[in-house]
Amino acid sequence: MSGPLSGEKEQPGLNREVENQDQQAEVAAARAGGYRLLARFFTREVDEPLLAFLRENPDFLPGVKLPGAEEQAGWLHSLNVEYSRLLLLNVYPYASIYTGREMLLNTEETDRVRRFYTLYGFDHSTFGTGGGNLLPDHLAVELSFLAFLGEEESESWRKNNPARAEFLASVEQTFLTEFLLSWLPVFAVALKRSGTSGFYGAVAEQCLSFACQDFEYLSNLPTPAPGETPSQWEASPGPSAASGLEESLPASLKQLIRFLLTPVEAGFYLSKLELFKLGQVLELPVGVTERYKMLENLFSNAAEYGQVENLMEALNIIRESYQEELTRFQQEWPLNEAVWQAWQQRLENTFFFLKAVKKEVGKEAGEMLEPAVDLEMERGRKSFT
């Protein structure tokens, strides 16, 4: 395969040794093409043209077995069912789910990325299969914005305007740092864990690898002159991992449940599929309802059947799997250290939380008398998780 997504560590589209502006333009265009291709996977289901591309480029998703001609129709149907089950019902591709504490869509994080788009002339309203029905913080829209910037950068190189091209490259790096890479790692792990075919987990990991490599490439470009950087954008420190463990320790079972369901606090994402599998492994009734209620059911039934310690251990195993995956990503792409450190710190905090509250949780879960408060349903139609 040739182009920006070869599956190799040093991808041809991101060659650092660029000799002239024409080559710079080609590299920027290749990077933009890579982002557009990746966005396509998260915009709608796989169709025959996209499958044809994958057949022509088997190294794009190494390890994913593609169907023969006789199996194609059934394979596409099964994969499209998985698309709906994963991306529409379980592992939602919206930044606000992973970076916010509200467990809602269309939050301050959504407004923040919308303002960034406006600042650089990007129209996000045209995205979505229903005539522009994707919110600004949807993964496909964020990837498309980076494609838009790459195309603008390429055009600037071709028009002999290196100052603007370097400025746009610095905007791309800022967007990766402030937005996409602040949540993509955890989303990629969640998609991998919740999928059955391995297809979308492989796509998400390819997406993460490409974004990390692009960040590395952009970090090695010349720094724009003062006054030519995206200084009008006020960078956000982002949601930080809790540092005062005693002060932030959940004081009740309900607070613990909410903590565990909030990725920016716990460091991992518990989808409905993940919770259902927990119930199966522990042989506990869980039901198929909102995530809050499912996890509450797990705790109350675990208390009834003397399984609280096993449930806490199972949650810790999930935490450890995220830690292992993020460590692997960090070792492969160490440049953006702040991204990895923030998520690793959250996971470390969660280890101490689970250890500290293990005994109290069993007692409180067994004494639950009042009806469970479904926090997500109380928040109305905006709730998505």
Secondary structure by P-SEA (a helix, b strand, c coil): ccccccccccccccccccccaaaaaaaaaaaaaaaaaaaaaaaccccaaaaaaaaacccccccbbbbcccaaaaaaaaaaaaaaaccccccccccccccccccccccaaaaaaaaaaaaaccccccccccccccccccaaaaaaaaaaaaaaaaaaaaaccaaaaaaaaaaaaaaaaacccccaaaaaaaaaaacccaaaaaaaaaaaaaaaaaaaaaaaccccccccccccccccccccccccccccccccaaaaaaaaaccccccccccaaaaaaaaaaaccccccccaaaaaaaaaaaaaaaccaaaaaaaaaaaaaaaaaaaaaaaaacccaaaaaaaaaaaaaaaaaaaaaaaaaaaaaaaacccccccccccccccccc
